Amino acid sequence: MAQETDLRTLVVVRTLKMGGMERVAVNLADAFAEAGHESHLLFFRKEKQALAPEHPEVKVHHFPLHWAQRLSGIGLFLEALSRWLLNPLIRRSHFVWTGGLGGLLLRRWLNRFERRHGRLDRIVFRGIGTFEQVWSFRDDRAYFVLENILRPRGSGWKRRLYARCLFQGKHLVAVSQGVADTAEQARRSWQFQPASLSVIVNPCPLKSIRQRSLSQEPDLPNEPYIVNVARLVPAKDHALLLRAYARAQPREALVIVGDGGQRRSLEALARELGIAERVYFVGHRDNPYPWMRAARLFVLSSRFEGLGIVLLEALACGTPVLSVDSVGGIREVLKGPLERCIVARDEASLAEGITHALASAPFDIDDAWLQDFQPARVVERFLQPPAPPRA
């Protein structure tokens, strides 16, 4: 690799839509630039609302992979064959038949990129949705980041096929030890062998978060409130949060920042529980940090979290946090003195935790708790040689 002060990096993500994983991809590109490296960010699919790097030196590239596949001729044939025959026969196998070509097309794009910009020193792919698009791409400079837990249920030939496409012979990075543990279980169950498996947490840009948290938001509640920031999807288990809130009956309102397919059913549940007048669904916000900063308490109720970076963001805003003990990386964030912020993942325990947290004096947040997630430290880890594979 080049000298550590003069590296060229590329972060690859399927899309720059407004989502947690995508925000972390942008944060990492910013972190590489902040550390003085030449930072590039590549995405495949455009969105109407898209995230953008904050650092002016990050160079953003769009490679319309889907259209490149179709224009190749064979890609259009493979897409039709998959959609109408192979995918119905072998459920969820669409990426197997299209991602092979995707990897070859990405290689061609990278060859042109490197002729123009120079050789890359590190390539970082974020999320399985990105892996699937280009699964045949392999390169010793590439790290493939697992953003969430794997669920190694079943070990049939289909799962082994999918795993060998996505993970075999690649340098895998888990965002927490909890994710790494599930990847190791999956390795044994699905019979694949990565080139390496490391744990590198997501970067949390504390300075930027704190600056953005000071932004004026005209519709912030005038009353004290509890806040949750998450997509309204089953994995975030807002139903558990609503039931625990109804059980605890705090004086504080509950504000839920985020949108998703479950919004109507959750609003109906709030009415059923008799708390609709105290629960505010404010939808997606490009900048959720003022909502975090003004809250008395941030509560996370997820069934699983790859890392739980949103907890760090709330702490960076100076807001106490409470989380259920979900599978994944919660304990990577809430460790040491912060372990007291974890409760069992059931309605009674969460309700009791909310009551106790609100009754307790707000605790001072020590920046030392957040040091492992500083962007500079995360960049340093990504630029180290990959860890040797397990036996």
N, C-alpha and C positions, 0 to 999 in steps of 0.2 A: 504494500500500500504506500501511498504518497506520504510525505511528511505530515505529521499530525496537525500542523498549523495551516496546511494548504490542501485540504481534501475536497473532493467533489462528490456530492451525495444526491440521491434521488429517492423521494418518498412516492410510492405508487398506491393509489386508492381508486376504487371503482367509480365513486362519485363524490362530489363535494356538497351533497345535500346537508341540510341543517340537522346533524345528528351527533351523538357523543363520540362515536368511533371516528367519524370524519373530522370532528373538531380536534381530536387528539392527533390525527395525521397532519393537520395544518400546524398544530402546536409544535410537532416534531420538526417540520420543515423550518419553522421560525427559529427553533432552538439551534439547528445546524447553522443557520445564518448568523444568529446572535453569537455563536462560538467562533465566528470568523471563517467558516467554511463556505464554499460555493454550493448553494442549496437550490435544488430543483424539486418541483412537485408536479406529478403527472396524474391526471384523472381521465377516465374513459367515457363517462356519460355526463352530459350537461343537465342541469336542473334550473328551474325558474328562479328559485332562491338558493344561492350558493354561498358557501363560506369562502373567505379570502384570507391569505396570510396577512399578518400585521407588519412583519418585517419587510421593508422596501426592497431588500436584496434577493428575496426568494423569487425565483423564476418559475412561472406556472405554465404548464404545457397541457394541451388537450389532444388526446389521440382517440378519435371516434372508432373504437375497436369494433363495435357491432357493424358499422357500415363498411369498415375495411374488410371484415369477414365476408359480408354479402358481395362486395365488389370483386372479391377474388374469384367468384364463380363457384368454386368448390365449397366455399363457406355457405353460400345460399342453398346449395344442394344438401349439405350436412344439416343445416338448420331445419329445412323442410322434412328430411328423413327423420330427424330426432323428434320434432314436434308431432308428426303424424304417425310414426311407427315405433321408434325406439323408446322414447320417453313414456308413452302409454304402456309399453311392455315391461320396461324396467323403470319403476317410479323414481323420480328425482334424478334421473341419469343424464338430463339434457346437457349439463356442463361437461360430461365426459366426452361427448361427441363434438362439442364446439370449442371447448377450452384447449384441446390439443392444437388446433389451428391457431387459436388465439395466442398461445405461447410462441409459435413460429412468427406470427406477425409482429408481436412485441419485440422479438429478437431483431427483426428487420428494422423496426422503428429505432431501437437502441443503437444499432449500427450507424444509422444516419445521424442520430443525436451525438454519438461520440466522435464522429468525423467533424462535426461542427463545434462541439463544446469541449472535447477531450474525454479521456477515459474516466469512467466513474470508479470511485473507491468503495462506495457502499450503496447498496440498493435495498430499500426497506418496503416490503409489501405489507399493507395493513388490512387484516380481516379476511375470513374465509370467503366472503363474497367476492373479494378481489382475486384470491387464489384461483377460484373456480374459472374465472374468465381466461386465465393464462396458465393453467396447471402444468403444461408441458415445459414451461420455462424453468431452466435450472442454471444456476451460476453460483460459483463459490463466493462471490461478493454479496449475494442476496440473503437477507434475513426475511423470514415469513412470520409475521406477528399474529399470534392467537389472541384475539381480543376478549374471548369469552370461554367458558368451560366447554369441554367436550363431554358427550354423554355416551360412554362406551357400553350401551345396552345392545346386546345381540352381537354375533360375530359371523354372520352369514357371508356368502361370497360377495354380495353387493356392497356391504359395508367395507369389506377388505379391498374391493376394487376402488371404491371412492377414496379410501384412506391412502392407498398406494399412489393414486393420481395426485392427491393434494399434499401429502406429507413425505413420501418416500424420498430419501436421499437429500432432504432439504435442511437448511439451518433454521430450526424453529425457535421462536422466542415467545414465551408466555408472559403476560403482563402481571402475573402474580404467581406465588408458589401454589396457590389453590388451583389455578388454571394448569400449571405444570404437572401437578399431581394427577389431574384428570387426563392430561395428554399422555402421561406415562401409563395409566390404566388402559387408555385406548390403544397405545402401542402394543401392549401385550394381547389385548382382545382382538384387534384388527390386523395384527401381524405385519406391521410396517416398521421400518428402521430409518429414523431421520439421521441426517449427517451430524446434528447436534441438537440439544435442547437447553436453552438458557432462560433465565428469568430477568427481564428488564422492565421495570415499571414505566407507566406513562408519565410524560412530563406535565408538570403543573406550573404554568407561568404566573407565579404569585404577583409580581409587580404589575403585569398587565391586568390581571383579575381585579386587583385592588383599585387600579385607576378606573376601570370600567364600572366597578361597583358604585362609584361616585356620580355616575350619570343620573340626570333628573328623569324620573318616570312619573308622569302626571297622574296615572291611575293607581299608584300604590295605595293600599288601604290606609285609612287614617287611624285604625284601631290596631292593637297588638295582634299578631298572627303567627301561626306555624306555617312552614312552607315545605313543599316537596317539588322538586324539579325533575321531570322524567317524561318519556313518551308514554302515552296511555295505551299500553300493551299488556298482555297477561303476565309477562315476566316481571313487570314492576309491581304487580299485586296491589294496585290502589284499592281494591275491594277490602283487603286486610286493613289498610290504613283508615279507610272510612269507618269500618266497624269498630276499630280500636278507638278512633276519635269519638264516635258516638258513645262508646262505653265510658271513656274518660270524662266526657262532658267538660272540657276546659272552657274558661272564659274567652280564650283566644280563638279567633277565626282560623280556618284552615284554607290556605291558598295553594292550589295545584297549578304549577306552571308547566305547560306541555300540551301536546295534542296527539291524537291517534285514534285508531279504530274503536276503542272502548269508551270514548267520551260519552255517548248517549246512554250506554248501559250504566256507567258510573254515576251520571247525573240522576238516573232513575233510582239507583241504589241509595243515593243521598236523600232523595225524597222519601223513599221507603223507610229509611232510618230516622226520619224526622230532623235531619240536620241540613237540609238544602239551603236554608237561609244563612247558615254559618259557613258554608263551603263555597269557595269561589274558584271556578274553572276559568283561568284567564287566557288559556291557549298558549301557543308557542310564542316565545320571545327571543329575538336575535341576541339580546343581552339580558340574561337572567340574573346577573350578579346584583343589581340594585334590589331585586326581590329577595335575594339571599341576605344581603347586608341588613335590610330593614326588619327581618324576621327575628322573633325571639328564639326560635328553635327550628332546625332543619331535620326532617324525619325521612328516613329511607326504609321502604317496606318490601324491597325486591325479593323474589324467590331465589335469584342468583345474580351475581355481579362479577364480571371478569376482574375488575379491580375496585370499582366504586370511586372513580375519580371525582364524582360530584361531591362526595364528602370532603375531599381536600379543598375543592373550590369553595364550599360553604365555610370551612375553617379559615381559608384565606380571606374571606369577607368578614371574619370576626364573629361568626355565628356558631353557637354551640350546636352539636349534632347528636342524633340518636338514630341507631340502625338496628334492624333485626339481624340475627346471626345467619345470614344467607350463605349459600354455597359460593365459593370462589375466593375473591380477594379482599373481602371486607376487613379481615384481621391483618392484612398487609398494611392497611391504612390506620385502623383503630387499634394500635398496639401500645404497650406501656401504660401511661396514665389514661389513655383514651379507651382502654378496654372497658371502662365503666360505662361507656356510651353504647354498649351492645346489649341487646335483650333477646330472649328467645323469640323465635318466629311463630308467635301465636297471638291471638287477639287480646287475651288477658294480660300477657307480659308486655305487649306493646302499649296497651292502655295504661298500665301501671308505670311504664317507663316515661310516657308522655307526662303523666301527672307529677312524677318525681322530678323530671328535668325542669319543668316549668316552676316548680316550687323551690328548686335549688337556686342559689345565687349564681349568676353567669360566671363561668370560669375564664380566666385569662388564657388566651391561646398562645402557646409558645412556638415560635417559628422553627425551633429545633425539631418539632414533631414533623415538619414538612420538608426537611432538608433532603431526604432520600429522593424526593420527587422534583428537586430543582432541575430545570432544563439542562444546565451544564453537566450535571452528574449523569443524566440519562444519555446525553450525547456521548460522553466519555465511554459509557458501557457499549453503545452501539458501534463505536469505532474500535473496540477491542476484538482480537481474534475470537472466533466462536469457541464455545466450550467443547471439550471432547465428548463424543457420544457415550451413553451408558452401555454397559455390557448387556 
